[in-house]
Amino acid sequence: MNHFLNRPDIYNQPIRLDKENPQEVIKDFFLDFHLSDVRQELWNMVETALTTNHPNYSEGKSRDRLLYFYIQLEQLIEAVYIAKK
């Protein structure tokens, strides 16, 4: 269950962005992480989730959803990377 659903004050809203300019956050992110590092860290997270006995990923559908999310997030990060150039 999505624990943010019980928090209407933060549901579907940025909760970590404290800067007025999101472009600054994007710039800072890619100064801290190379695109290849981002891909590797994302994959490490997915691999860890899928190779442990955590109940959130015990069903095939939940593992499939995680992989789909990974692909979509990677594409989003690449789009932001291209847009920031």
C-alpha positions in Angstrom: 0.0 0.0 0.0 1.2 3.5 -0.8 1.9 5.1 2.6 1.6 8.6 1.0 -2.1 8.1 0.4 -2.7 8.7 4.1 -0.8 12.0 3.9 -2.9 14.5 1.9 -0.5 17.2 2.8 2.2 15.5 0.7 0.3 13.3 -1.7 1.2 14.0 -5.3 3.3 17.0 -4.3 7.1 17.6 -4.3 8.3 16.8 -0.7 12.1 17.2 -1.1 12.3 20.2 -3.5 13.2 23.1 -1.4 14.6 25.3 -4.1 12.7 27.9 -6.1 14.4 26.8 -9.3 14.1 23.1 -10.2 16.7 23.6 -13.0 19.2 24.2 -10.2 18.3 20.8 -8.7 18.8 19.2 -12.0 22.1 20.8 -12.5 23.3 19.8 -9.0 22.1 16.2 -9.5 24.2 15.8 -12.7 27.2 17.5 -11.2 27.0 14.9 -8.4 26.2 11.8 -10.5 27.3 10.8 -14.0 24.6 9.3 -16.1 26.3 5.9 -16.0 26.4 6.1 -12.1 22.7 6.8 -12.1 22.0 3.8 -14.2 24.2 1.6 -12.0 22.6 2.7 -8.8 19.1 2.3 -10.2 20.0 -1.2 -11.3 21.6 -2.0 -7.9 18.3 -1.0 -6.2 16.2 -3.2 -8.5 18.6 -6.1 -8.3 18.6 -5.9 -4.5 14.8 -5.8 -4.4 14.4 -8.7 -6.7 17.0 -11.0 -5.1 15.9 -10.7 -1.5 13.0 -12.4 0.2 11.1 -9.1 0.8 7.3 -9.7 0.6 6.7 -6.6 -1.6 8.3 -8.5 -4.5 7.1 -12.0 -3.9 4.5 -11.9 -6.7 5.5 -11.8 -10.3 3.2 -8.8 -11.0 5.0 -6.7 -8.4 8.4 -7.6 -9.8 7.1 -6.7 -13.3 5.8 -3.4 -12.0 9.2 -2.7 -10.4 11.1 -3.4 -13.7 8.6 -1.2 -15.6 9.1 1.6 -13.1 12.9 1.2 -13.5 12.7 1.5 -17.3 10.4 4.6 -17.1 12.5 6.3 -14.4 15.7 5.7 -16.4 14.1 7.2 -19.5 12.9 10.2 -17.5 16.4 10.7 -16.1 17.9 10.5 -19.6 15.3 13.1 -20.8 16.2 15.4 -18.0 19.9 14.9 -18.8 19.4 15.8 -22.4 17.1 18.8 -21.6 19.7 20.3 -19.2 22.4 20.5 -21.9 
